[in-house]
Amino acid sequence: MSGLVREIRLRARHLILPLFGSLAIVYFGYHAVEGDRGLTAWVAKSNEAEDARARVAALRVEREALEHKVERLRPESLDLDLLDERARAVLNLSAPDEIVIIEPQNDR
């Protein structure tokens, strides 16, 4: 019996280092994929960044449209049609011989 125990202890010494090395590889591999800074978190952050870039692009287009509209209302480059349109919309006025078509507003 003591020969069997001695044989098990001898073989166990040769298995401990590879076993701990394998466990370390599995541990670090799991956290490289699923951890706070792993591949799944990286993919999620990449998607969030892409969504933010799309929102920035949409807001930039909207801002440029508003800047263009404001530019047309400046005194040095006044667009009388736009001024008339805005005055009628703000004051809720129309001429007696005009037909008014009310369009639904876009909800933002």
N, CA, C and O atoms as CSV, one atom per row, in Angstrom:
chain,resi,resn,atom,element,x,y,z
A,1,MET,N,N,0.813,-1.196,0.000
A,1,MET,CA,C,0.000,0.000,0.000
A,1,MET,C,C,0.856,1.259,0.000
A,1,MET,O,O,0.527,2.230,-0.682
A,2,SER,N,N,1.948,1.256,0.753
A,2,SER,CA,C,2.798,2.434,0.808
A,2,SER,C,C,3.459,2.700,-0.534
A,2,SER,O,O,3.772,3.849,-0.845
A,3,GLY,N,N,3.678,1.663,-1.338
A,3,GLY,CA,C,4.239,1.839,-2.673
A,3,GLY,C,C,3.260,2.548,-3.592
A,3,GLY,O,O,3.655,3.341,-4.447
A,4,LEU,N,N,1.973,2.252,-3.406
A,4,LEU,CA,C,0.932,2.901,-4.214
A,4,LEU,C,C,0.822,4.387,-3.864
A,4,LEU,O,O,0.699,5.229,-4.753
A,5,VAL,N,N,0.865,4.704,-2.574
A,5,VAL,CA,C,0.792,6.100,-2.124
A,5,VAL,C,C,2.004,6.868,-2.632
A,5,VAL,O,O,1.888,8.009,-3.080
A,6,ARG,N,N,3.168,6.230,-2.558
A,6,ARG,CA,C,4.390,6.877,-3.047
A,6,ARG,C,C,4.297,7.137,-4.546
A,6,ARG,O,O,4.709,8.197,-5.016
A,7,GLU,N,N,3.765,6.188,-5.293
A,7,GLU,CA,C,3.603,6.347,-6.748
A,7,GLU,C,C,2.628,7.476,-7.074
A,7,GLU,O,O,2.869,8.253,-7.998
A,8,ILE,N,N,1.531,7.572,-6.326
A,8,ILE,CA,C,0.537,8.643,-6.544
A,8,ILE,C,C,1.169,10.003,-6.249
A,8,ILE,O,O,0.984,10.945,-7.020
A,9,ARG,N,N,1.908,10.119,-5.153
A,9,ARG,CA,C,2.561,11.388,-4.812
A,9,ARG,C,C,3.578,11.790,-5.875
A,9,ARG,O,O,3.684,12.968,-6.216
A,10,LEU,N,N,4.312,10.837,-6.392
A,10,LEU,CA,C,5.308,11.124,-7.419
A,10,LEU,C,C,4.639,11.636,-8.704
A,10,LEU,O,O,5.083,12.616,-9.302
A,11,ARG,N,N,3.592,10.970,-9.101
A,11,ARG,CA,C,2.874,11.406,-10.322
A,11,ARG,C,C,2.128,12.727,-10.101
A,11,ARG,O,O,2.013,13.537,-11.021
A,12,ALA,N,N,1.625,12.942,-8.887
A,12,ALA,CA,C,0.897,14.178,-8.585
A,12,ALA,C,C,1.820,15.382,-8.693
A,12,ALA,O,O,1.385,16.455,-9.113
A,13,ARG,N,N,3.077,15.226,-8.324
A,13,ARG,CA,C,4.025,16.339,-8.436
A,13,ARG,C,C,4.224,16.745,-9.889
A,13,ARG,O,O,4.415,17.923,-10.190
A,14,HIS,N,N,4.179,15.787,-10.770
A,14,HIS,CA,C,4.348,16.093,-12.191
A,14,HIS,C,C,3.076,16.678,-12.814
A,14,HIS,O,O,3.138,17.278,-13.887
A,15,LEU,N,N,1.937,16.513,-12.161
A,15,LEU,CA,C,0.662,17.019,-12.693
A,15,LEU,C,C,0.286,18.385,-12.152
A,15,LEU,O,O,-0.506,19.088,-12.780
A,16,ILE,N,N,0.821,18.784,-11.018
A,16,ILE,CA,C,0.392,20.036,-10.372
A,16,ILE,C,C,0.717,21.242,-11.239
A,16,ILE,O,O,-0.159,22.079,-11.454
A,17,LEU,N,N,1.914,21.363,-11.737
A,17,LEU,CA,C,2.287,22.535,-12.538
A,17,LEU,C,C,1.461,22.623,-13.834
A,17,LEU,O,O,0.946,23.701,-14.128
A,18,PRO,N,N,1.311,21.562,-14.610
A,18,PRO,CA,C,0.454,21.669,-15.796
A,18,PRO,C,C,-1.009,21.939,-15.459
A,18,PRO,O,O,-1.698,22.636,-16.204
A,19,LEU,N,N,-1.486,21.395,-14.347
A,19,LEU,CA,C,-2.877,21.633,-13.945
A,19,LEU,C,C,-3.089,23.108,-13.602
A,19,LEU,O,O,-4.042,23.723,-14.080
A,20,PHE,N,N,-2.210,23.677,-12.781
A,20,PHE,CA,C,-2.342,25.101,-12.441
A,20,PHE,C,C,-2.137,25.993,-13.668
A,20,PHE,O,O,-2.809,27.014,-13.810
A,21,GLY,N,N,-1.228,25.618,-14.541
A,21,GLY,CA,C,-1.039,26.380,-15.784
A,21,GLY,C,C,-2.291,26.355,-16.648
A,21,GLY,O,O,-2.683,27.383,-17.200
A,22,SER,N,N,-2.920,25.193,-16.770
A,22,SER,CA,C,-4.164,25.085,-17.554
A,22,SER,C,C,-5.279,25.899,-16.923
A,22,SER,O,O,-6.026,26.580,-17.625
A,23,LEU,N,N,-5.397,25.835,-15.604
A,23,LEU,CA,C,-6.421,26.629,-14.909
A,23,LEU,C,C,-6.187,28.128,-15.092
A,23,LEU,O,O,-7.139,28.889,-15.264
A,24,ALA,N,N,-4.926,28.552,-15.054
A,24,ALA,CA,C,-4.611,29.971,-15.263
A,24,ALA,C,C,-4.980,30.400,-16.680
A,24,ALA,O,O,-5.515,31.491,-16.881
A,25,ILE,N,N,-4.695,29.547,-17.659
A,25,ILE,CA,C,-5.045,29.876,-19.048
A,25,ILE,C,C,-6.555,29.990,-19.207
A,25,ILE,O,O,-7.039,30.913,-19.863
A,26,VAL,N,N,-7.301,29.065,-18.616
A,26,VAL,CA,C,-8.767,29.115,-18.682
A,26,VAL,C,C,-9.285,30.375,-17.995
A,26,VAL,O,O,-10.173,31.042,-18.526
A,27,TYR,N,N,-8.746,30.712,-16.827
A,27,TYR,CA,C,-9.178,31.898,-16.082
A,27,TYR,C,C,-8.951,33.173,-16.898
A,27,TYR,O,O,-9.867,33.976,-17.075
A,28,PHE,N,N,-7.737,33.348,-17.388
A,28,PHE,CA,C,-7.434,34.562,-18.146
A,28,PHE,C,C,-8.157,34.579,-19.489
A,28,PHE,O,O,-8.548,35.645,-19.966
A,29,GLY,N,N,-8.338,33.425,-20.097
A,29,GLY,CA,C,-9.087,33.353,-21.354
A,29,GLY,C,C,-10.539,33.759,-21.170
A,29,GLY,O,O,-11.089,34.491,-21.993
A,30,TYR,N,N,-11.160,33.292,-20.101
A,30,TYR,CA,C,-12.553,33.670,-19.816
A,30,TYR,C,C,-12.666,35.173,-19.628
A,30,TYR,O,O,-13.547,35.810,-20.204
A,31,HIS,N,N,-11.781,35.737,-18.825
A,31,HIS,CA,C,-11.863,37.176,-18.559
A,31,HIS,C,C,-11.451,38.015,-19.765
A,31,HIS,O,O,-11.848,39.176,-19.869
A,32,ALA,N,N,-10.675,37.457,-20.664
A,32,ALA,CA,C,-10.336,38.186,-21.893
A,32,ALA,C,C,-11.554,38.312,-22.796
A,32,ALA,O,O,-11.646,39.245,-23.594
A,33,VAL,N,N,-12.481,37.382,-22.674
A,33,VAL,CA,C,-13.692,37.420,-23.505
A,33,VAL,C,C,-14.841,38.091,-22.759
A,33,VAL,O,O,-15.499,38.971,-23.313
A,34,GLU,N,N,-15.093,37.695,-21.520
A,34,GLU,CA,C,-16.283,38.131,-20.792
A,34,GLU,C,C,-16.042,39.215,-19.751
A,34,GLU,O,O,-17.006,39.691,-19.152
A,35,GLY,N,N,-14.840,39.612,-19.516
A,35,GLY,CA,C,-14.544,40.569,-18.445
A,35,GLY,C,C,-14.973,41.992,-18.776
A,35,GLY,O,O,-15.510,42.260,-19.850
A,36,ASP,N,N,-14.727,42.900,-17.833
A,36,ASP,CA,C,-15.087,44.313,-17.997
A,36,ASP,C,C,-14.403,44.942,-19.210
A,36,ASP,O,O,-14.947,45.854,-19.831
A,37,ARG,N,N,-13.234,44.461,-19.536
A,37,ARG,CA,C,-12.496,44.984,-20.685
A,37,ARG,C,C,-12.255,43.894,-21.723
A,37,ARG,O,O,-11.283,43.945,-22.476
A,38,GLY,N,N,-13.153,42.905,-21.754
A,38,GLY,CA,C,-13.023,41.784,-22.672
A,38,GLY,C,C,-13.579,42.099,-24.052
A,38,GLY,O,O,-13.953,43.231,-24.356
A,39,LEU,N,N,-13.619,41.063,-24.870
A,39,LEU,CA,C,-14.078,41.238,-26.252
A,39,LEU,C,C,-15.544,41.641,-26.334
A,39,LEU,O,O,-15.904,42.478,-27.162
A,40,THR,N,N,-16.396,41.062,-25.493
A,40,THR,CA,C,-17.822,41.418,-25.548
A,40,THR,C,C,-18.034,42.876,-25.139
A,40,THR,O,O,-18.855,43.574,-25.735
A,41,ALA,N,N,-17.300,43.335,-24.128
A,41,ALA,CA,C,-17.405,44.748,-23.731
A,41,ALA,C,C,-16.883,45.647,-24.838
A,41,ALA,O,O,-17.440,46.719,-25.076
A,42,TRP,N,N,-15.833,45.231,-25.513
A,42,TRP,CA,C,-15.272,46.017,-26.613
A,42,TRP,C,C,-16.270,46.138,-27.766
A,42,TRP,O,O,-16.420,47.210,-28.354
A,43,VAL,N,N,-16.944,45.044,-28.084
A,43,VAL,CA,C,-17.951,45.074,-29.159
A,43,VAL,C,C,-19.111,45.985,-28.764
A,43,VAL,O,O,-19.596,46.764,-29.585
A,44,ALA,N,N,-19.558,45.890,-27.507
A,44,ALA,CA,C,-20.653,46.743,-27.043
A,44,ALA,C,C,-20.266,48.214,-27.098
A,44,ALA,O,O,-21.060,49.048,-27.534
A,45,LYS,N,N,-19.055,48.540,-26.659
A,45,LYS,CA,C,-18.601,49.941,-26.700
A,45,LYS,C,C,-18.441,50.424,-28.142
A,45,LYS,O,O,-18.708,51.589,-28.438
A,46,SER,N,N,-18.012,49.545,-29.030
A,46,SER,CA,C,-17.889,49.920,-30.439
A,46,SER,C,C,-19.254,50.247,-31.024
A,46,SER,O,O,-19.392,51.208,-31.782
A,47,ASN,N,N,-20.261,49.455,-30.676
A,47,ASN,CA,C,-21.621,49.724,-31.150
A,47,ASN,C,C,-22.155,51.035,-30.589
A,47,ASN,O,O,-22.799,51.803,-31.304
A,48,GLU,N,N,-21.892,51.290,-29.318
A,48,GLU,CA,C,-22.317,52.556,-28.718
A,48,GLU,C,C,-21.634,53.747,-29.400
A,48,GLU,O,O,-22.266,54.774,-29.647
A,49,ALA,N,N,-20.367,53.601,-29.696
A,49,ALA,CA,C,-19.636,54.678,-30.363
A,49,ALA,C,C,-20.199,54.923,-31.764
A,49,ALA,O,O,-20.321,56.072,-32.187
A,50,GLU,N,N,-20.538,53.867,-32.476
A,50,GLU,CA,C,-21.107,54.016,-33.818
A,50,GLU,C,C,-22.469,54.708,-33.749
A,50,GLU,O,O,-22.773,55.564,-34.580
A,51,ASP,N,N,-23.293,54.338,-32.755
A,51,ASP,CA,C,-24.582,55.009,-32.573
A,51,ASP,C,C,-24.390,56.491,-32.260
A,51,ASP,O,O,-25.122,57.340,-32.769
A,52,ALA,N,N,-23.407,56.795,-31.425
A,52,ALA,CA,C,-23.139,58.193,-31.080
A,52,ALA,C,C,-22.669,58.977,-32.304
A,52,ALA,O,O,-23.045,60.136,-32.482
A,53,ARG,N,N,-21.846,58.346,-33.150
A,53,ARG,CA,C,-21.408,59.024,-34.381
A,53,ARG,C,C,-22.592,59.307,-35.301
A,53,ARG,O,O,-22.653,60.364,-35.930
A,54,ALA,N,N,-23.532,58.365,-35.382
A,54,ALA,CA,C,-24.716,58.569,-36.216
A,54,ALA,C,C,-25.570,59.706,-35.669
A,54,ALA,O,O,-26.082,60.526,-36.432
A,55,ARG,N,N,-25.726,59.757,-34.338
A,55,ARG,CA,C,-26.492,60.860,-33.733
A,55,ARG,C,C,-25.815,62.196,-33.983
A,55,ARG,O,O,-26.486,63.184,-34.280
A,56,VAL,N,N,-24.501,62.237,-33.868
A,56,VAL,CA,C,-23.752,63.477,-34.110
A,56,VAL,C,C,-23.936,63.921,-35.559
A,56,VAL,O,O,-24.125,65.107,-35.827
A,57,ALA,N,N,-23.883,62.978,-36.487
A,57,ALA,CA,C,-24.054,63.333,-37.897
A,57,ALA,C,C,-25.452,63.891,-38.143
A,57,ALA,O,O,-25.603,64.877,-38.865
A,58,ALA,N,N,-26.479,63.271,-37.550
A,58,ALA,CA,C,-27.851,63.758,-37.726
A,58,ALA,C,C,-28.012,65.148,-37.114
A,58,ALA,O,O,-28.644,66.021,-37.707
A,59,LEU,N,N,-27.446,65.350,-35.940
A,59,LEU,CA,C,-27.536,66.665,-35.295
A,59,LEU,C,C,-26.756,67.717,-36.071
A,59,LEU,O,O,-27.157,68.880,-36.115
A,60,ARG,N,N,-25.644,67.316,-36.684
A,60,ARG,CA,C,-24.862,68.260,-37.475
A,60,ARG,C,C,-25.670,68.732,-38.695
A,60,ARG,O,O,-25.654,69.914,-39.039
A,61,VAL,N,N,-26.372,67.799,-39.339
A,61,VAL,CA,C,-27.206,68.162,-40.490
A,61,VAL,C,C,-28.316,69.102,-40.052
A,61,VAL,O,O,-28.602,70.090,-40.728
A,62,GLU,N,N,-28.945,68.796,-38.916
A,62,GLU,CA,C,-30.021,69.654,-38.405
A,62,GLU,C,C,-29.486,71.041,-38.060
A,62,GLU,O,O,-30.134,72.049,-38.343
A,63,ARG,N,N,-28.306,71.089,-37.448
A,63,ARG,CA,C,-27.715,72.378,-37.087
A,63,ARG,C,C,-27.391,73.206,-38.325
A,63,ARG,O,O,-27.629,74.414,-38.352
A,64,GLU,N,N,-26.846,72.552,-39.349
A,64,GLU,CA,C,-26.525,73.276,-40.578
A,64,GLU,C,C,-27.786,73.824,-41.240
A,64,GLU,O,O,-27.768,74.924,-41.793
A,65,ALA,N,N,-28.878,73.065,-41.186
A,65,ALA,CA,C,-30.144,73.549,-41.743
A,65,ALA,C,C,-30.635,74.773,-40.969
A,65,ALA,O,O,-31.099,75.744,-41.567
A,66,LEU,N,N,-30.532,74.725,-39.642
A,66,LEU,CA,C,-30.946,75.871,-38.837
A,66,LEU,C,C,-30.034,77.079,-39.068
A,66,LEU,O,O,-30.510,78.213,-39.133
A,67,GLU,N,N,-28.738,76.841,-39.190
A,67,GLU,CA,C,-27.819,77.947,-39.463
A,67,GLU,C,C,-28.126,78.584,-40.815
A,67,GLU,O,O,-28.055,79.804,-40.963
A,68,HIS,N,N,-28.466,77.761,-41.790
A,68,HIS,CA,C,-28.813,78.294,-43.108
A,68,HIS,C,C,-30.083,79.148,-43.025
A,68,HIS,O,O,-30.176,80.205,-43.648
A,69,LYS,N,N,-31.057,78.668,-42.243
A,69,LYS,CA,C,-32.307,79.414,-42.086
A,69,LYS,C,C,-32.050,80.748,-41.372
A,69,LYS,O,O,-32.606,81.779,-41.752
A,70,VAL,N,N,-31.209,80.717,-40.342
A,70,VAL,CA,C,-30.875,81.947,-39.622
A,70,VAL,C,C,-30.127,82.908,-40.537
A,70,VAL,O,O,-30.358,84.117,-40.497
A,71,GLU,N,N,-29.243,82.379,-41.351
A,71,GLU,CA,C,-28.493,83.218,-42.286
A,71,GLU,C,C,-29.443,83.946,-43.244
A,71,GLU,O,O,-29.215,85.101,-43.603
A,72,ARG,N,N,-30.498,83.258,-43.646
A,72,ARG,CA,C,-31.453,83.884,-44.568
A,72,ARG,C,C,-32.303,84.947,-43.883
A,72,ARG,O,O,-32.960,85.731,-44.569
A,73,LEU,N,N,-32.313,84.997,-42.557
A,73,LEU,CA,C,-33.080,86.014,-41.834
A,73,LEU,C,C,-32.212,87.193,-41.379
A,73,LEU,O,O,-32.729,88.130,-40.770
A,74,ARG,N,N,-30.921,87.166,-41.657
A,74,ARG,CA,C,-30.055,88.286,-41.284
A,74,ARG,C,C,-30.367,89.501,-42.169
A,74,ARG,O,O,-30.769,89.348,-43.322
A,75,PRO,N,N,-30.180,90.694,-41.624
A,75,PRO,CA,C,-30.533,91.902,-42.379
A,75,PRO,C,C,-29.772,92.044,-43.699
A,75,PRO,O,O,-30.333,92.543,-44.674
A,76,GLU,N,N,-28.507,91.616,-43.751
A,76,GLU,CA,C,-27.740,91.806,-44.984
A,76,GLU,C,C,-28.126,90.810,-46.077
A,76,GLU,O,O,-27.810,91.031,-47.246
A,77,SER,N,N,-28.794,89.732,-45.723
A,77,SER,CA,C,-29.213,88.760,-46.739
A,77,SER,C,C,-30.636,88.282,-46.455
A,77,SER,O,O,-30.898,87.080,-46.430
A,78,LEU,N,N,-31.525,89.201,-46.248
A,78,LEU,CA,C,-32.886,88.900,-45.832
A,78,LEU,C,C,-33.685,88.256,-46.962
A,78,LEU,O,O,-33.760,88.793,-48.067
A,79,ASP,N,N,-34.265,87.129,-46.680
A,79,ASP,CA,C,-35.150,86.435,-47.606
A,79,ASP,C,C,-36.580,86.829,-47.229
A,79,ASP,O,O,-37.104,86.378,-46.210
A,80,LEU,N,N,-37.201,87.662,-48.046
A,80,LEU,CA,C,-38.518,88.195,-47.705
A,80,LEU,C,C,-39.586,87.107,-47.648
A,80,LEU,O,O,-40.524,87.209,-46.857
A,81,ASP,N,N,-39.460,86.081,-48.462
A,81,ASP,CA,C,-40.435,84.991,-48.412
A,81,ASP,C,C,-40.348,84.241,-47.078
A,81,ASP,O,O,-41.367,83.899,-46.478
A,82,LEU,N,N,-39.136,83.998,-46.635
A,82,LEU,CA,C,-38.971,83.316,-45.356
A,82,LEU,C,C,-39.458,84.203,-44.213
A,82,LEU,O,O,-40.092,83.713,-43.278
A,83,LEU,N,N,-39.173,85.478,-44.277
A,83,LEU,CA,C,-39.631,86.408,-43.253
A,83,LEU,C,C,-41.155,86.432,-43.200
A,83,LEU,O,O,-41.743,86.414,-42.118
A,84,ASP,N,N,-41.788,86.472,-44.360
A,84,ASP,CA,C,-43.255,86.465,-44.437
A,84,ASP,C,C,-43.814,85.165,-43.864
A,84,ASP,O,O,-44.790,85.170,-43.114
A,85,GLU,N,N,-43.181,84.058,-44.228
A,85,GLU,CA,C,-43.635,82.746,-43.737
A,85,GLU,C,C,-43.542,82.667,-42.221
A,85,GLU,O,O,-44.492,82.243,-41.564
A,86,ARG,N,N,-42.398,83.075,-41.654
A,86,ARG,CA,C,-42.207,83.014,-40.210
A,86,ARG,C,C,-43.147,83.971,-39.472
A,86,ARG,O,O,-43.684,83.624,-38.420
A,87,ALA,N,N,-43.346,85.178,-40.021
A,87,ALA,CA,C,-44.240,86.144,-39.376
A,87,ALA,C,C,-45.661,85.604,-39.341
A,87,ALA,O,O,-46.346,85.717,-38.325
A,88,ARG,N,N,-46.106,85.018,-40.449
A,88,ARG,CA,C,-47.466,84.459,-40.483
A,88,ARG,C,C,-47.601,83.280,-39.521
A,88,ARG,O,O,-48.638,83.126,-38.876
A,89,ALA,N,N,-46.574,82.455,-39.419
A,89,ALA,CA,C,-46.640,81.300,-38.522
A,89,ALA,C,C,-46.643,81.735,-37.061
A,89,ALA,O,O,-47.398,81.195,-36.252
A,90,VAL,N,N,-45.801,82.708,-36.723
A,90,VAL,CA,C,-45.707,83.153,-35.333
A,90,VAL,C,C,-46.955,83.928,-34.929
A,90,VAL,O,O,-47.481,83.740,-33.832
A,91,LEU,N,N,-47.424,84.792,-35.811
A,91,LEU,CA,C,-48.586,85.627,-35.485
A,91,LEU,C,C,-49.913,84.947,-35.788
A,91,LEU,O,O,-50.976,85.461,-35.439
A,92,ASN,N,N,-49.849,83.778,-36.444
A,92,ASN,CA,C,-51.039,83.016,-36.792
A,92,ASN,C,C,-51.986,83.850,-37.672
A,92,ASN,O,O,-53.187,83.929,-37.417
A,93,LEU,N,N,-51.413,84.460,-38.702
A,93,LEU,CA,C,-52.192,85.324,-39.592
A,93,LEU,C,C,-52.171,84.785,-41.018
A,93,LEU,O,O,-51.256,84.063,-41.416
A,94,SER,N,N,-53.195,85.152,-41.772
A,94,SER,CA,C,-53.215,84.881,-43.211
A,94,SER,C,C,-54.107,85.926,-43.866
A,94,SER,O,O,-54.938,86.559,-43.214
A,95,ALA,N,N,-53.916,86.089,-45.162
A,95,ALA,CA,C,-54.742,87.039,-45.905
A,95,ALA,C,C,-56.121,86.408,-46.142
A,95,ALA,O,O,-56.246,85.184,-46.160
A,96,PRO,N,N,-57.151,87.237,-46.324
A,96,PRO,CA,C,-58.512,86.700,-46.489
A,96,PRO,C,C,-58.667,85.806,-47.737
A,96,PRO,O,O,-59.518,84.917,-47.751
A,97,ASP,N,N,-57.870,86.032,-48.758
A,97,ASP,CA,C,-58.032,85.252,-49.991
A,97,ASP,C,C,-57.083,84.047,-50.068
A,97,ASP,O,O,-56.959,83.434,-51.129
A,98,GLU,N,N,-56.414,83.702,-48.966
A,98,GLU,CA,C,-55.459,82.593,-48.962
A,98,GLU,C,C,-56.108,81.320,-48.426
A,98,GLU,O,O,-57.009,81.364,-47.588
A,99,ILE,N,N,-55.637,80.211,-48.920
A,99,ILE,CA,C,-56.048,78.904,-48.406
A,99,ILE,C,C,-54.915,78.388,-47.520
A,99,ILE,O,O,-53.763,78.340,-47.949
A,100,VAL,N,N,-55.237,78.010,-46.304
A,100,VAL,CA,C,-54.235,77.555,-45.354
A,100,VAL,C,C,-54.317,76.031,-45.235
A,100,VAL,O,O,-55.378,75.476,-44.951
A,101,ILE,N,N,-53.194,75.371,-45.454
A,101,ILE,CA,C,-53.105,73.910,-45.295
A,101,ILE,C,C,-52.229,73.646,-44.078
A,101,ILE,O,O,-51.061,74.033,-44.046
A,102,ILE,N,N,-52.794,72.993,-43.091
A,102,ILE,CA,C,-52.065,72.732,-41.853
A,102,ILE,C,C,-51.511,71.314,-41.924
A,102,ILE,O,O,-52.259,70.349,-42.074
A,103,GLU,N,N,-50.192,71.205,-41.814
A,103,GLU,CA,C,-49.526,69.909,-41.818
A,103,GLU,C,C,-49.236,69.487,-40.391
A,103,GLU,O,O,-48.919,70.329,-39.551
A,104,PRO,N,N,-49.339,68.195,-40.102
A,104,PRO,CA,C,-49.007,67.746,-38.746
A,104,PRO,C,C,-47.515,67.938,-38.475
A,104,PRO,O,O,-46.675,67.760,-39.356
A,105,GLN,N,N,-47.213,68.307,-37.230
A,105,GLN,CA,C,-45.815,68.539,-36.862
A,105,GLN,C,C,-45.130,67.215,-36.626
A,105,GLN,O,O,-45.749,66.244,-36.190
A,106,ASN,N,N,-43.837,67.187,-36.922
A,106,ASN,CA,C,-43.023,65.997,-36.651
A,106,ASN,C,C,-42.678,65.991,-35.169
A,106,ASN,O,O,-42.130,66.968,-34.658
A,107,ASP,N,N,-42.994,64.899,-34.471
A,107,ASP,CA,C,-42.607,64.776,-33.056
A,107,ASP,C,C,-41.158,64.374,-32.979
A,107,ASP,O,O,-40.734,63.445,-33.667
A,108,ARG,N,N,-40.388,65.056,-32.154
A,108,ARG,CA,C,-38.966,64.763,-32.020
A,108,ARG,C,C,-38.708,64.156,-30.684
A,108,ARG,O,O,-37.565,63.831,-30.364
